[in-house]
Amino acid sequence: MPAITESEDVTGTPALVAAAAELAAKARVPAGEWDADGKVPPDVLRGLAGTGLLAADLPAHYGGGDLTPRQLGEVAAHLGGVCSALRGLLTVQSMVAAALLRWGTREQRADWLPQLADGTLTAGFAATEDGAGSALGEVRTEIEESGDGATLTVTGRKKWITFGQSADVLLVLGRCAGRPTTVLVETDRPGVRREPVQGQLGMRAAGIAHVTLDAVRVPADHRVGPPGAGLSHIAATALDHGRYTVAWGCVGMAEACVADAAAHAATRVQGDTPLGSHQSVGALLARTAVRAAAARELAAAAGRARAGGPGHGITETIMAKYAAAAACAEAGSDAVQILGAAGCAPDSRVGRHYRDAKVMEIIEGAQEVAESHIAAQLLRRFGAVA
């Protein structure tokens, strides 16, 4: 993996980035077992939380690591290169933390962010429902205010919640008096029921669950932002942050597939002919390597744009996620082709990445949604010039 350079305003390797690399190295072998078992062991999750990686870009005064966007990206790439589930936990934790940091009240930030930073609480982002995947404006979860304004009652069913099986708190997107609203719901409250999802195409170890909220009551101060801002502000901030870490996780996946495919091609001999000497194999390797490198450059560009502060780099992030998801899908497919039967084995890393890559083309915004956004930006830009 290319090193971060001084020109990118990073001095050396921050301790948290080094910790992510070390954790990834230890996870490389057991990650296949986690995928087969459909879960990451609780002690591994606790260990990840204890490293301070889960909300590493939070300001230090909230217990975070103050990582720059680029440094956070490198953390996601390290984790994504070995296990999409570990990267997925980083993603959802930092999504909720980012939304609270930008839109939470002073009291909410002081209460929730330190617990997210040190892993005392793990979080989930509960937005999607039947009929409300990419179209989150169609959510039907109801959030009702009590007559005295002291409590909120949340009723609905959320689907495909990453780490929904184990999250301690969910940031729930719903509707209050018809207006998009977000609210924090602890999962140990009466009325919360979880249905584990197993055997899905990818991210099998990510503790995915469907979550039913049956008249769950929470204090009114659990609402994040005013009614009406739940989708356009709070959820949008969470999703933007998620796309960024997903993009870098895809970079790590693509680079891992290139490395494994190249190592196999360099050492595998068919008769007296090294596999890598075949022109068609060399062409596959070259294409996947270039795509992975291009995805890394777009992710780095998004990181530089995001360094400008909240609201910066949104389009660059969408472009990076689009390119990186496509790159890891192509790299996974080509790597499996080069490895042959070895790539299809149950313990094959490229086999896992091949499956996970398709999920990456859907999660945090499908490729077609990204294309629409990118095209709209281009039309506005060049329409104004014309």
N, C-alpha and C positions, 0 to 999 in steps of 0.2 A: 504494500500500500504506500503510495507516495507520501513523503513527509510534508508537514505544514512548513511553509517557508516564511522567512522574516518579512518578505514583502506583503504577506497577508496579516501583518500586525500580530503575530503570535511569537512569543519568545520561548523556545524550548518546547517541551511537551508537558502540559499541565498535569498535575497529579491525577485528576479525575479521568483524563483521557488515557493515561498510562494504566489506571485501574481498570478501565473498560477493556483495554487490550489484554491485560492479564486475565480478567474474568472470561473473555472470549476464548483465549487459549485453553483454559481449563474446561470450558463448556463444549469444545469441538467434538469430543468423542461422545459424552453422555447426551448431547442434544438429539442424536438419533433415537436414543431410548425414550427421551421425553416425548418426542413426536409419536413414537409407537404406543406409548402409554396414554397419550392424550392429555398430559399435564406436566408442568414443571414442579418438581418436589417443593414442598413448602419451605424447607430449609434453604434451598437455592434462592427462592424468592425473598426470604428474609435476608439472606446474604447480599443480594443485589440492593435491597432497600438500605441496608446498613452501610453500603459504600458511599452513599450520598449522590448516586448517579441519577436517581429517579426524577429529580427536579433540579438538575445541576446548573441550569442557567438562571435560577432565581437569584436575586440579590443576596449578598452575604448577610445582611441584617435580618433576613428571613430564614437563615440557615442554609441558603443555597451556595453553590460553588462559583457564582458570578461568571460562568463560562460565556464566551462570545458565541454568536450563532455558528461560526465555523468550527469552534471547538466542540460544541454540542453535536454538530454534524458528524465529526470524527467519532464521537462516542457511539452515535447511532450506527455508523458504518461498521465499527468493530463488532457490535452486538448483532447487527443484521447479517453480517458475514458468516455467522455460525448458527444463529437461532432467531427466527422471526418472532418467536414468542417473547424472548427477552427484550428485543427491540420494541415489541408491542406494548409491554408493560411500561417501558420508558416513554413511549408515545402517549399513552392515555394519561399517565400521571402528569406529564408535562403539559398536556392539553388543558387539563383542569386547572393546574397551577397557573398557566398563562392567562386563562380567562379570569381567574380571581385576582391576579396581580394587576390586570388592566382595568377591570370593571367592578371588583369587589369593594365594599366599604372599608374604611380604615380598620374597623373592628373585625370584619371578616378576614382581611389579610393577616392581621395579627394573630387570629385564632387558628386559621386553617393552614396557612402557608408553611409555618415551621413544622407542622405535623406531616405535611406532604414532602417537605424537603428531607426530613430524617427517616422517612419510611414508617413512622408510627401509624399512619393511615395510608392505604393504597386506594386509588381512585379509579372510577370508570366513567365513561362518557355515554350516557343513555339518551340517544337521539332517535335512532331509526325505529320504524314500526312497519307493520304491514301497510303498503301503500305510501310509505314515506321513507324512501331510501335516499336517493339523490334529491328528491323533491321534499326537503324537510319542512317546507311551508305547509305541508299537508298533515302534520302530526295531529293526533286526536287526543293525546293524553290531557286530562283535565286537571287544572290546578285551581282550587276554589278557596277563597278567603273566608275565614270565619266572621261571624257578625261583629265580634269585638276587635277584629283585626289582629288577634294574637297568634293565630295558627293558620297554616295552609294545609289543605287536604289534596293529595295527589292520587289520581286514579288513571291507570292505563297499562298497556303492555308493550315493552320495549324488546327489540330483537337484535341478535347478533352483537351483543355487548362484549367487547374484548376484556377479558379478566372479570367478567360479570359474575363468575362463580365464586370469586374470592374477594372482590373489592369491598372495602369498608364503607365507602361513600360514593354515591353516584351524582354526577351533575346531569340533571334531568331536564330535557327540553319538552315543554308542553304548552298549553294555552290557558290563559287566565282571562276570563271575560272576553274570549275570542282573540286575545292578543298573545303573540309568542312570548313565552316567559321561561326563565330557567330557575331551578331550585336545587339545592343540595339535599340529598336524602341519604341518611345512614341506613345501611342494609340490615342492621339488627332491629329496626323498628317493626312493630306489628303491621302485617299486611304486605310485607315484601316477600315474594316467593321467587326462587330461582330454578330454572330448568336447564341443566347442563346440555350443551350441544357437543356431540362427539362424531367423529368419522367424516367431518367436512373435508373439502378438497385440500385446503391448506391451513396453516397456522393452527395445527391440531393440538399443540401444547399450550395455546393461549387462553385456556380457561373460559372459552366463549359460552355465553348463556343467554337465554331469553328470560327477561325479568318482568314479573307481574307486580304492579303496584295497586293494591286493593284498599282504597281509602286510607292511604298512609298519611298520618298527621305529623307535620314538622313545625317548629317555631317559625313565625313570620320572618325572623331575621335570617332564615336560610335562603330566602329569595336573593338571587344575584342579579343586580340591575333592575330597572323598572319594567313593569309589564309593557310589552311592545318591542323591547330591545333584545329579547331572548335569542332570536335568530340572527338579526342583522348585526348585532354587536357581540354578545357573549358567545354564542355558538360559532359565529364566524371567526372569532379570535381563536377559539379552540381548534377549529378545523384547519385554519391556516397554519397553526403551530404543528398540528398533526401531519399535514402534508409535507412540511419541511423535514421532520424526522423520518417519515416514510421514504422520502426521496433519498436521504442519505443511507437509510437501511437498504434500499434497493441498490445503491452504489456498492455497498459492501457485499451484497449477494452476487451482483454481476462480477465483481472482482474475484470473489471466491470461486465462481464457476469457471472463469478464465484460468485461474491458477490450477484448479484441479484438472481441467481439460488439457492444459499445456503439459502438466506433469505426466499425465497418462500418455499423451501422444509422444512425449520424449522418451519414455521407457518401454512402451508396449511394442513388441516385435511380432509381425505377422510373417511367418516363414523366416526369411533373412532380411525382411524390409521393416525398418522402423515405421510405426504408424504415422509419425509426424512428417515423414518424407513424402507422403502422398500430397499432391498439389491441392486436392479438394479439402483435405484435413487442414492444411496450412491456411487455405482461404477462410475456412470457418473460424479458425483461431484468430486470424487477423481481423476479421469483421467484428467478432465479439469483443476483442481487446479495444478496438477503436470506439465502439459504441459505449463500452464501460468508461473509457477515458473521457469521452464527450459528456457522458452523464455526470461524471465527477466535476468537470469544469462548469457545467450549468448549476450544479448544486453549490459549488464554491461561489459562483456569481450571485446566487440567491442569498448566500450567507453574507456577502459584502453588502448587498442591498438592505438586508434586514438589520445590519449593524447601525443603520440610520435611526432606528427606534420603532416604536409601535406604529403599525400601518404602512411601513416601508417593505418593499420587496414582495408584495402579494403576487403580482403577475410573474415575477422571476421564480417564485416558489412553485407556482402552478406549472410553469414550463419545466422546471427541474424535476418535479414529481412525475410529470408526463413522460419526459425523456428517460428518467431512471427506471420507471416501471416497465417501459418498453424494452430498455436495455437488459434488465435482469430477466425478463421473459424470453428474449432472444438468446441471451447467454445460457440460461437454463436449458432451453431446447437444444441448442448447439452442443452444449457440454454433455448432455445425455446421449446425443447422437454419437459423439466421439468416444465416450466411455462404453457405449453399447450395453451389454448385460450388466456390467459393473455399475453403470449409471442408474439402472433400474432396481438394484438391490435394495432391500429394506433399510439398510444402514447407510445408503448413499447420500452424501451431503448435496450433491447436485440434483439428485432426485427430489429431495425435500424442497430445494430452492425452485426447482421446476414447478412444483405444485404451488408453493407459496407465491410465486411470481404472478400467477393469474389473479390471486386475491389482491395483490398490490395494484393491479390495473383497475380494481374496483373500489378499494377502500379509500376513504378520505376524498372521494370524488372520482367518478369513472373517467376513463380516457376521453369519452365523447363529450363529457361536461367540460373537461379541460380544453378540448379543441374549440368548443363554443366560446369560452372565455378568451382564449388566445386570439381567435379570429376577431372577436368584438374589439379587443384592444388594438389590433392592427387596423381595422376599419376606422376606428376613431382617430388613431394617430395619422394615418395617411389621408383620411378624408379631410382632416383639418388642414393638412398641407395643401391638398388640392384646392 
